[in-house]
Amino acid sequence: PRLMPVSTISRKPRSRSSRTCSRTFSAGRLRAGPRAVGDQPAAAPLAAGGPRRDTAAEPAAVSEEASAAGTETLSAEDAVAQSLGAVASLPLAQGKTESNGLAPAAAEDVTYDDLGAFFGPLARFVVVPPPDLPSFAGTVSFWVQPAWTGEAESNAAYFQWRTHSFENRIQIFKNGPFLRFLLATDEGVESGVGVNILHWKPDEWHAVTATWGDGVASLYIDGAPAGSREYTGEIVIPPGTPWYIGSDHPDGAPGARSRIRGVQIYPRALSMDEVLQVVGATQPPLR
């Protein structure tokens, strides 16, 4: 069954009162397109039919002197992850699935190639984050190349950081013709952003970035703001709760049925300029 739009705040009955957040956010103007009541319009892609190279958003190359001195040359992806303080950077291309000592605890129905990893409908890709990683703020960013059309009435999981309780969870998933970023706080407050993806086509790449913190949840599509919502309370996910990438808990939504690459996770909400740096550094190579 189709979930209700998440752009409005819903609350699980609780005995405690919620705090009021005073911060506001105004989303940028986006290209007009099909929309449903309560959801955000679709953001225009970086370039029709695929990514374009934005050299301004990429970190500078390592100097020849440094290379001559034997300093290891970082890829643009690794360089931006290091400079912005990523807790995990998983290229996924050619099976590159380890980062900062983190490696998948489980990987099923996942195949790799030089562009990324394809997550099938039965995918299960589990990474256990550092035990001291805070969850009250963060950023999740990745590129996705779906095998489905945006108008398909199907569900697919992209990122899950949650237990089986209502409170304290972060979720990114396809729900029919919408891509949704959903969160719930320790006060039982559910909020998030839903964007219409009717125009998405199979084999086209799109960048997805979700940020949360300071009472604001924001979603970016192809580097452009797709919407933001305020929330009250904090997100306190129990230490050791794993990340499910391109997949969900065994009793959850189907796998992504998409190729994914350039997964980066940060322990804070990135600014818009930083989001553009990450999107530019992790985009697929031009073909």
Residue frames relative to the residue before (quaternion, step in Angstrom):
aa qw qx qy qz dx dy dz
P 1.0000 0.0000 0.0000 0.0000 0.00 0.00 0.00
R 0.5416 -0.6302 0.4574 0.3167 3.58 -1.10 0.77
L 0.3976 -0.7009 0.5361 0.2515 3.58 -0.95 0.89
M 0.5580 -0.5774 0.4656 0.3722 3.55 -1.23 0.39
P 0.6121 -0.5428 0.4074 0.4059 3.62 -1.11 0.53
V 0.3300 -0.7838 0.4983 0.1687 3.55 -0.97 0.83
S 0.4710 0.6944 -0.4474 0.3093 3.58 1.20 0.06
T 0.6563 0.4034 -0.3180 0.5525 3.57 1.25 -0.10
I 0.4771 -0.6855 0.4793 0.2697 3.54 -1.14 0.65
S 0.0867 -0.7696 0.6304 0.0519 3.54 -0.95 0.91
R 0.2142 -0.7987 0.5560 0.0843 3.55 -1.09 0.63
K 0.3489 -0.6886 0.5954 0.2227 3.52 -0.99 0.87
P 0.5280 -0.6378 0.4307 0.3590 3.65 -0.79 0.84
R 0.0636 0.7831 -0.6128 0.0845 3.53 -0.83 1.05
S 0.5085 -0.6613 0.4570 0.3085 3.57 -1.13 0.53
R 0.6793 0.4836 -0.2974 0.4650 3.56 1.14 -0.53
S 0.4574 -0.6756 0.4980 0.2939 3.57 -1.12 0.53
S 0.4247 -0.7023 0.5114 0.2546 3.56 -1.13 0.63
R 0.4785 -0.6540 0.5070 0.2936 3.49 -1.25 0.53
T 0.4209 -0.6990 0.5212 0.2502 3.55 -1.22 0.51
C 0.2540 -0.7595 0.5831 0.1365 3.54 -0.86 0.97
S 0.2853 -0.7994 0.5087 0.1442 3.59 -0.76 1.01
R 0.5619 0.6206 -0.3951 0.3782 3.60 1.21 -0.26
T 0.1303 -0.7802 0.6087 0.0618 3.55 -1.07 0.81
F 0.1281 -0.7771 0.6137 0.0562 3.55 -1.25 0.44
S 0.1573 -0.7716 0.6092 0.0934 3.56 -0.96 0.85
A 0.3434 -0.7520 0.5279 0.1945 3.56 -0.62 1.14
G 0.5535 -0.6153 0.4529 0.3315 3.56 -1.18 0.61
R 0.5670 -0.5778 0.4550 0.3711 3.53 -1.28 0.37
L 0.1711 -0.8062 0.5646 0.0456 3.55 -0.93 0.95
R 0.6511 -0.5094 0.3899 0.4057 3.53 -1.29 0.33
A 0.4881 -0.6719 0.4711 0.2972 3.56 -0.93 0.91
G 0.1768 0.7747 -0.5931 0.1299 3.56 -1.13 0.63
P 0.7342 -0.3860 0.2846 0.4806 3.60 -1.24 -0.04
R 0.0540 0.8046 -0.5888 0.0557 3.57 -0.95 0.76
A 0.2988 -0.7198 0.5958 0.1939 3.49 -1.30 0.41
V 0.6226 -0.5467 0.3934 0.3983 3.56 -1.12 0.57
G 0.8121 0.2509 -0.2032 0.4861 3.56 -0.90 0.99
D 0.7025 0.4012 -0.2770 0.5185 3.61 1.23 -0.02
Q 0.5346 -0.6380 0.4593 0.3103 3.53 -1.25 0.50
P 0.5372 -0.5996 0.4674 0.3653 3.60 -1.17 0.50
A 0.5970 -0.5755 0.4228 0.3656 3.54 -1.27 0.43
A 0.3934 -0.7009 0.5419 0.2456 3.56 -1.04 0.79
A 0.5090 -0.6412 0.4752 0.3224 3.56 -1.09 0.71
P 0.4857 -0.6698 0.4710 0.3060 3.61 -0.94 0.82
L 0.6619 -0.5028 0.3681 0.4166 3.58 -1.24 0.38
A 0.7786 -0.1131 0.0874 0.6110 3.58 1.03 -0.78
A 0.5663 -0.6155 0.4195 0.3528 3.56 -1.01 0.76
G 0.8418 0.2086 -0.1645 0.4699 3.55 -0.93 0.94
G 0.8117 -0.1794 0.1124 0.5444 3.60 1.17 0.03
P 0.6864 -0.5005 0.3332 0.4090 3.57 -1.29 0.09
R 0.2037 -0.7318 0.6230 0.1866 3.55 -1.26 0.35
R 0.5236 -0.6485 0.4580 0.3091 3.53 -1.13 0.63
D 0.0769 -0.7797 0.6213 0.0129 3.58 -0.79 1.07
T 0.2158 -0.8285 0.5026 0.1203 3.55 0.05 1.28
A 0.5889 0.5857 -0.3797 0.4074 3.59 1.13 -0.51
A 0.6977 0.4674 -0.2727 0.4695 3.57 1.14 -0.62
E 0.6196 0.5577 -0.3442 0.4319 3.59 1.26 -0.10
P 0.5149 -0.6363 0.4652 0.3370 3.59 -1.04 0.68
A 0.5994 -0.5845 0.4082 0.3639 3.55 -1.16 0.60
A 0.5364 -0.6291 0.4555 0.3302 3.55 -1.12 0.68
V 0.5753 -0.5717 0.4499 0.3738 3.54 -1.19 0.50
S 0.5230 -0.6738 0.4238 0.3046 3.58 -0.89 0.92
E 0.6173 -0.5484 0.4120 0.3852 3.54 -1.28 0.48
E 0.6101 0.5606 -0.3552 0.4327 3.57 1.09 -0.71
A 0.6576 0.5051 -0.3124 0.4635 3.56 0.98 -0.86
S 0.6463 0.5133 -0.3257 0.4613 3.56 1.01 -0.80
A 0.6572 0.5147 -0.3108 0.4545 3.56 1.00 -0.87
A 0.6668 0.5022 -0.2926 0.4664 3.55 1.14 -0.67
G 0.5910 -0.6093 0.3554 0.3915 3.56 1.27 0.00
T 0.4232 0.6971 -0.4757 0.3296 3.58 1.26 0.18
E 0.4738 -0.6832 0.4749 0.2885 3.56 -0.87 0.93
T 0.3634 -0.7289 0.5431 0.2042 3.56 -0.90 0.96
L 0.2789 -0.7692 0.5552 0.1495 3.56 -0.75 1.08
S 0.4824 -0.6076 0.5331 0.3374 3.54 -1.16 0.55
A 0.6566 -0.4941 0.3764 0.4278 3.58 -1.24 0.34
E 0.6365 0.5486 -0.3156 0.4409 3.55 1.05 -0.84
D 0.6973 0.4567 -0.2687 0.4828 3.57 0.89 -0.95
A 0.6342 0.5555 -0.3295 0.4250 3.57 1.04 -0.79
V 0.6952 0.4497 -0.2900 0.4799 3.59 0.88 -0.88
A 0.6112 0.5407 -0.3527 0.4579 3.60 1.07 -0.66
Q 0.6707 0.4930 -0.2954 0.4688 3.56 0.97 -0.85
S 0.6990 0.4889 -0.2860 0.4365 3.58 0.85 -0.95
L 0.7424 0.3886 -0.2205 0.4992 3.60 1.07 -0.70
G 0.5234 -0.6925 0.3835 0.3152 3.60 1.26 0.05
A 0.1597 0.8029 -0.5561 0.1437 3.59 0.90 0.88
V 0.3749 -0.6999 0.5576 0.2423 3.55 -1.10 0.71
A 0.7842 0.0312 -0.0292 0.6190 3.60 1.25 -0.40
S 0.0044 0.7613 -0.6481 0.0182 3.55 -1.10 0.83
L 0.0007 0.8214 -0.5646 0.0813 3.55 -0.29 1.32
P 0.2676 -0.7877 0.5295 0.1660 3.64 -0.19 1.19
L 0.2087 -0.8148 0.4959 0.2160 3.58 1.12 -0.86
A 0.5598 0.5835 -0.4042 0.4276 3.63 1.12 -0.45
Q 0.8456 0.0772 -0.1038 0.5179 3.57 -1.02 0.90
G 0.6674 -0.5532 0.2902 0.4053 3.55 1.09 0.74
K 0.3893 0.7120 -0.4955 0.3099 3.61 1.16 0.46
T 0.1206 0.8427 -0.5009 0.1563 3.54 0.02 1.33
E 0.6309 0.5151 -0.3490 0.4635 3.61 1.21 0.25
S 0.0763 0.7910 -0.6002 0.0914 3.56 -1.07 0.80
N 0.8558 -0.0280 -0.0007 0.5166 3.57 -0.88 0.99
G 0.7198 -0.4385 0.2479 0.4777 3.55 1.01 0.79
L 0.5831 0.5593 -0.3759 0.4537 3.59 1.29 0.03
A 0.0414 0.7795 -0.6226 0.0547 3.56 -1.02 0.85
P 0.6232 -0.5577 0.3754 0.3996 3.61 -1.11 0.53
A 0.3382 -0.7174 0.5737 0.2046 3.54 -1.02 0.86
A 0.7750 0.0205 -0.0184 0.6314 3.57 1.29 -0.38
A 0.0512 0.7781 -0.6238 0.0526 3.57 -1.06 0.81
E 0.1265 0.7967 -0.5707 0.1536 3.55 -0.35 1.30
D 0.8296 0.1085 -0.1332 0.5313 3.58 -1.08 0.82
V 0.5185 0.5788 -0.4312 0.4585 3.56 1.00 0.99
T 0.0348 -0.7943 0.6065 -0.0052 3.60 -0.82 1.00
Y 0.2918 -0.7879 0.5291 0.1185 3.57 -1.06 0.83
D 0.0263 0.7562 -0.6535 -0.0194 3.53 -1.28 0.53
D 0.7346 -0.4402 0.2718 0.4390 3.59 -1.23 -0.16
L 0.6606 0.4954 -0.3110 0.4707 3.61 1.26 -0.07
G 0.7645 -0.2673 0.2085 0.5482 3.58 1.09 -0.58
A 0.5504 -0.5699 0.4718 0.3869 3.54 -1.14 -0.72
F 0.2678 -0.7524 0.5791 0.1641 3.56 -0.94 0.90
F 0.1953 -0.7833 0.5868 0.0625 3.55 -0.79 1.16
G 0.2841 -0.7873 0.5291 0.1399 3.56 -0.54 1.20
P 0.7232 -0.4463 0.2966 0.4357 3.60 -1.27 0.05
L 0.7226 0.3840 -0.2391 0.5227 3.61 1.19 -0.44
A 0.2887 0.8045 -0.4829 0.1908 3.57 1.26 0.31
R 0.0269 0.7437 -0.6677 0.0161 3.49 -1.27 0.67
F 0.1038 0.7878 -0.5887 0.1484 3.56 -0.35 1.30
V 0.0098 -0.8454 0.5265 -0.0896 3.54 -0.22 1.35
V 0.0014 0.7727 -0.6342 0.0251 3.57 -0.89 1.00
V 0.2800 -0.7540 0.5722 0.1600 3.58 -0.86 1.00
P 0.3347 -0.7674 0.5072 0.2045 3.64 -0.55 1.09
P 0.6843 -0.4426 0.3521 0.4603 3.61 -1.23 0.15
P 0.5479 -0.6661 0.3898 0.3228 3.62 -0.89 0.85
D 0.7184 0.4259 -0.2532 0.4882 3.59 1.16 -0.50
L 0.4007 0.7312 -0.4722 0.2862 3.61 1.24 0.24
P 0.3266 -0.7433 0.5425 0.2158 3.63 -0.69 1.00
S 0.2781 -0.7762 0.5463 0.1474 3.57 -1.16 0.59
F 0.4770 0.6973 -0.4405 0.3037 3.61 1.22 -0.07
A 0.7789 0.0761 -0.0718 0.6183 3.61 1.26 -0.28
G 0.2265 0.7905 -0.5493 0.1485 3.57 -1.11 0.55
T 0.2377 -0.7270 0.6243 0.1590 3.50 -1.45 0.02
V 0.0554 -0.7514 0.6566 0.0346 3.56 -1.10 0.81
S 0.0395 0.8065 -0.5861 0.0665 3.58 -0.76 1.05
F 0.1621 0.7733 -0.6033 0.1086 3.58 -1.06 0.73
W 0.3724 -0.6646 0.5889 0.2699 3.54 -1.38 0.25
V 0.0975 -0.8038 0.5864 0.0231 3.56 -1.02 0.82
Q 0.1073 -0.7557 0.6447 0.0419 3.55 -1.09 0.88
P 0.1999 -0.8390 0.4930 0.1143 3.61 0.02 1.24
A 0.3647 -0.6869 0.5801 0.2424 3.51 -1.31 0.45
W 0.6644 0.4716 -0.2832 0.5059 3.58 1.31 0.05
T 0.4833 -0.6139 0.5211 0.3434 3.58 -1.32 0.18
G 0.6086 -0.5925 0.3899 0.3557 3.56 -1.11 0.64
E 0.6738 0.5032 -0.2984 0.4514 3.58 1.12 -0.58
A 0.4602 0.6988 -0.4455 0.3185 3.60 1.24 -0.12
E 0.3713 -0.7281 0.5364 0.2105 3.57 -0.93 0.95
S 0.4350 0.6786 -0.4670 0.3636 3.54 0.60 1.15
N 0.3503 -0.7116 0.5685 0.2184 3.54 -1.32 0.35
A 0.0279 0.7836 -0.6200 0.0275 3.56 -1.19 0.54
A 0.3392 -0.7519 0.5371 0.1766 3.58 -0.98 0.90
Y 0.1522 -0.7941 0.5838 0.0733 3.57 -1.06 0.82
F 0.7899 -0.1064 0.0758 0.5991 3.58 0.97 -0.77
Q 0.0119 0.7818 -0.6218 0.0457 3.53 -0.93 0.99
W 0.0704 0.7471 -0.6586 0.0552 3.56 -0.92 0.97
R 0.4262 0.6879 -0.4495 0.3783 3.55 0.09 1.31
T 0.3671 -0.6248 0.6183 0.3042 3.47 -1.44 0.10
H 0.6540 -0.4935 0.3621 0.4446 3.60 -1.10 -0.53
S 0.5057 0.6377 -0.4346 0.3856 3.61 1.23 0.24
F 0.6160 -0.5511 0.4141 0.3812 3.56 -1.28 0.36
E 0.7134 0.4572 -0.2536 0.4667 3.56 0.94 -0.91
N 0.8589 0.2477 -0.1275 0.4298 3.51 -1.45 0.19
R 0.4997 0.6267 -0.4569 0.3858 3.57 0.30 1.26
I 0.1667 -0.7311 0.6553 0.0913 3.52 -1.33 0.59
Q 0.0599 0.8103 -0.5760 0.0900 3.59 -0.77 1.06
I 0.0311 -0.7447 0.6661 0.0270 3.56 -1.14 0.79
F 0.2071 0.7972 -0.5325 0.1949 3.60 -0.58 1.09
K 0.4432 -0.6284 0.5618 0.3052 3.53 -1.35 0.34
N 0.0171 -0.7754 0.6305 -0.0288 3.52 -0.97 0.99
G 0.7800 -0.1704 0.0768 0.5972 3.58 0.05 1.29
P 0.8026 -0.2691 0.1902 0.4972 3.61 -0.88 -0.87
F 0.6288 0.5135 -0.3411 0.4739 3.60 1.17 0.52
L 0.2393 -0.6924 0.6540 0.1886 3.51 -1.27 0.58
R 0.1006 -0.8396 0.5338 -0.0026 3.57 -0.67 1.10
F 0.1511 -0.7155 0.6766 0.0859 3.47 -1.22 0.82
L 0.0056 0.8281 -0.5531 0.0914 3.54 -0.38 1.30
L 0.0300 0.7808 -0.6240 0.0116 3.56 -1.09 0.76
A 0.1063 -0.7515 0.6447 0.0911 3.53 -1.33 0.38
T 0.3310 -0.7755 0.5144 0.1562 3.57 -0.95 0.92
D 0.7013 -0.4628 0.3428 0.4201 3.53 -1.35 0.00
E 0.6440 0.5017 -0.3210 0.4801 3.61 1.27 -0.17
G 0.5451 -0.6316 0.3927 0.3870 3.57 1.26 0.13
V 0.4639 0.6618 -0.4519 0.3778 3.58 1.21 0.48
E 0.1413 -0.7860 0.5999 0.0496 3.58 -0.77 1.08
S 0.1132 0.7846 -0.5978 0.1191 3.56 -0.87 0.98
G 0.2325 0.7826 -0.5624 0.1311 3.57 -1.28 0.02
V 0.4478 -0.6702 0.5354 0.2525 3.52 -1.38 -0.17
G 0.0988 -0.7702 0.6266 0.0663 3.56 -1.08 0.78
V 0.0943 -0.8044 0.5857 0.0334 3.61 -0.86 0.93
N 0.4746 -0.6737 0.4978 0.2703 3.55 -1.03 0.89
I 0.0603 -0.8117 0.5809 0.0061 3.62 -0.77 1.04
L 0.1731 0.8183 -0.5274 0.1490 3.59 1.09 0.67
H 0.6917 0.4923 -0.2814 0.4473 3.59 1.06 -0.71
W 0.4947 0.6594 -0.4465 0.3479 3.65 1.18 -0.17
K 0.1459 -0.7930 0.5896 0.0483 3.55 -1.01 0.89
P 0.6186 -0.5435 0.3997 0.4028 3.59 -1.15 0.49
D 0.8442 0.2146 -0.1836 0.4556 3.53 -1.21 0.78
E 0.5643 0.5364 -0.4248 0.4620 3.61 1.18 0.25
W 0.3952 -0.7341 0.5092 0.2135 3.55 -1.00 0.87
H 0.0069 0.7706 -0.6372 0.0035 3.56 -1.16 0.73
A 0.3334 -0.7259 0.5686 0.1968 3.55 -1.10 0.77
V 0.1005 -0.7831 0.6135 0.0182 3.56 -0.94 0.99
T 0.0631 0.7887 -0.6069 0.0745 3.58 -0.79 1.05
A 0.0615 -0.7860 0.6151 0.0026 3.56 -0.87 1.01
T 0.0460 -0.7900 0.6112 0.0123 3.58 -0.95 0.89
W 0.0104 0.7838 -0.6209 -0.0041 3.57 -1.19 0.54
G 0.4238 0.6740 -0.5342 0.2843 3.53 -1.22 0.62
D 0.8136 0.2004 -0.1770 0.5163 3.58 -1.20 0.58
G 0.6866 -0.5289 0.2832 0.4106 3.57 1.05 0.76
V 0.6824 0.4319 -0.2967 0.5096 3.62 1.20 0.35
A 0.1381 -0.7566 0.6358 0.0657 3.57 -0.96 0.97
S 0.0311 -0.8178 0.5736 -0.0345 3.60 -0.77 1.05
L 0.1571 -0.7686 0.6153 0.0774 3.54 -1.16 0.71
Y 0.1062 -0.7698 0.6283 0.0373 3.55 -1.01 0.94
I 0.1026 -0.7661 0.6319 0.0570 3.56 -1.05 0.84
D 0.8331 -0.0341 -0.0383 0.5508 3.56 -0.70 1.14
G 0.7200 -0.4719 0.2330 0.4524 3.56 1.02 0.86
A 0.6487 0.5023 -0.3174 0.4756 3.60 1.27 -0.09
P 0.5334 -0.6198 0.4539 0.3541 3.64 -0.99 0.72
A 0.1750 -0.7926 0.5784 0.0810 3.58 -0.85 1.01
G 0.7594 -0.2985 0.1881 0.5467 3.59 1.22 -0.24
S 0.1067 -0.7720 0.6236 0.0617 3.54 -1.32 0.41
R 0.0686 -0.7761 0.6254 0.0429 3.56 -1.23 0.55
E 0.4152 -0.6809 0.5438 0.2613 3.54 -1.14 0.68
Y 0.0378 -0.7712 0.6336 0.0490 3.55 -1.28 0.39
T 0.3213 -0.7302 0.5668 0.2058 3.55 -1.25 0.38
G 0.6910 0.4283 -0.3501 0.4652 3.54 -1.15 0.61
E 0.4354 -0.6643 0.5367 0.2849 3.55 -1.34 -0.15
I 0.3783 -0.6766 0.5755 0.2606 3.55 -1.27 0.42
V 0.0204 0.8084 -0.5813 0.0905 3.56 -0.43 1.26
I 0.0353 -0.8147 0.5779 -0.0312 3.56 0.09 1.30
P 0.5294 -0.6638 0.4132 0.3291 3.62 -0.75 0.96
P 0.5552 -0.6082 0.4437 0.3536 3.63 -0.98 0.79
G 0.7758 0.3272 -0.2551 0.4754 3.55 -1.03 0.81
T 0.4759 0.6489 -0.4600 0.3753 3.59 1.24 -0.06
P 0.3691 -0.7834 0.4514 0.2150 3.63 -0.54 1.08
W 0.4352 -0.6152 0.5786 0.3120 3.48 -1.39 0.28
Y 0.1614 -0.7271 0.6562 0.1211 3.56 -1.10 0.77
I 0.0966 -0.8117 0.5760 0.0022 3.58 -0.51 1.23
G 0.8309 0.0710 -0.0983 0.5431 3.59 -0.76 1.07
S 0.7457 0.2996 -0.1510 0.5756 3.55 1.29 0.25
D 0.2964 -0.7334 0.5866 0.1738 3.54 -1.36 0.04
H 0.7058 -0.3789 0.3527 0.4837 3.54 -1.33 -0.05
P 0.6717 -0.5295 0.3183 0.4087 3.64 -1.07 0.59
D 0.7427 0.3674 -0.2226 0.5137 3.61 1.08 -0.63
G 0.5425 0.6482 -0.3785 0.3772 3.58 1.27 0.30
A 0.7988 -0.2772 0.2249 0.4842 3.55 -1.23 -0.61
P 0.6182 -0.5307 0.4122 0.4078 3.61 -1.22 0.35
G 0.6459 -0.5114 0.4007 0.4009 3.54 -1.31 0.29
A 0.7360 -0.4910 0.2669 0.3822 3.54 -1.31 0.40
R 0.1447 -0.7929 0.5668 0.1708 3.60 1.05 -0.72
S 0.5910 0.5093 -0.3462 0.5211 3.50 1.03 1.01
R 0.4181 -0.6135 0.5841 0.3281 3.51 -1.38 0.22
I 0.0919 -0.7859 0.6114 0.0138 3.57 -0.97 0.94
R 0.0454 0.7811 -0.6218 0.0338 3.56 -1.11 0.71
G 0.8226 0.3142 -0.1785 0.4390 3.56 -1.32 0.20
V 0.2116 0.7811 -0.5578 0.1844 3.59 0.88 0.89
Q 0.0635 0.7788 -0.6211 0.0598 3.58 -0.79 1.04
I 0.0960 -0.7904 0.6050 0.0062 3.54 -0.98 0.97
Y 0.1143 -0.8076 0.5785 0.0012 3.55 -0.84 1.08
P 0.4512 -0.7059 0.4773 0.2653 3.61 -1.11 0.61
R 0.7201 0.3123 -0.2340 0.5738 3.59 1.23 0.48
A 0.5500 -0.5846 0.4725 0.3640 3.54 -1.30 0.26
L 0.3314 -0.7530 0.5359 0.1897 3.58 -0.61 1.10
S 0.4936 -0.6178 0.5187 0.3251 3.55 -1.24 0.51
M 0.6770 -0.4814 0.3470 0.4353 3.57 -1.25 0.22
D 0.6371 0.5198 -0.3344 0.4606 3.60 0.97 -0.79
E 0.6607 0.4956 -0.3067 0.4731 3.59 1.00 -0.78
V 0.5969 0.5480 -0.3578 0.4641 3.59 1.07 -0.69
L 0.6586 0.5042 -0.3113 0.4637 3.60 0.95 -0.86
Q 0.6118 0.5381 -0.3517 0.4609 3.60 1.05 -0.68
V 0.6760 0.4926 -0.2934 0.4629 3.58 0.89 -0.95
V 0.6530 0.5179 -0.3123 0.4558 3.59 0.91 -0.92
G 0.6867 0.4919 -0.2876 0.4514 3.57 0.93 -0.89
A 0.6988 0.4906 -0.2689 0.4458 3.57 1.00 -0.83
T 0.7551 0.3985 -0.2025 0.4796 3.59 1.11 -0.63
Q 0.4424 0.7247 -0.4527 0.2723 3.61 1.21 -0.11
P 0.5991 -0.5889 0.4045 0.3614 3.59 -1.13 0.62
P 0.5620 -0.5892 0.4440 0.3741 3.61 -1.13 0.51
L 0.5302 -0.6241 0.4702 0.3291 3.54 -1.14 0.65
R 0.1936 -0.7837 0.5831 0.0917 3.56 -1.03 0.81
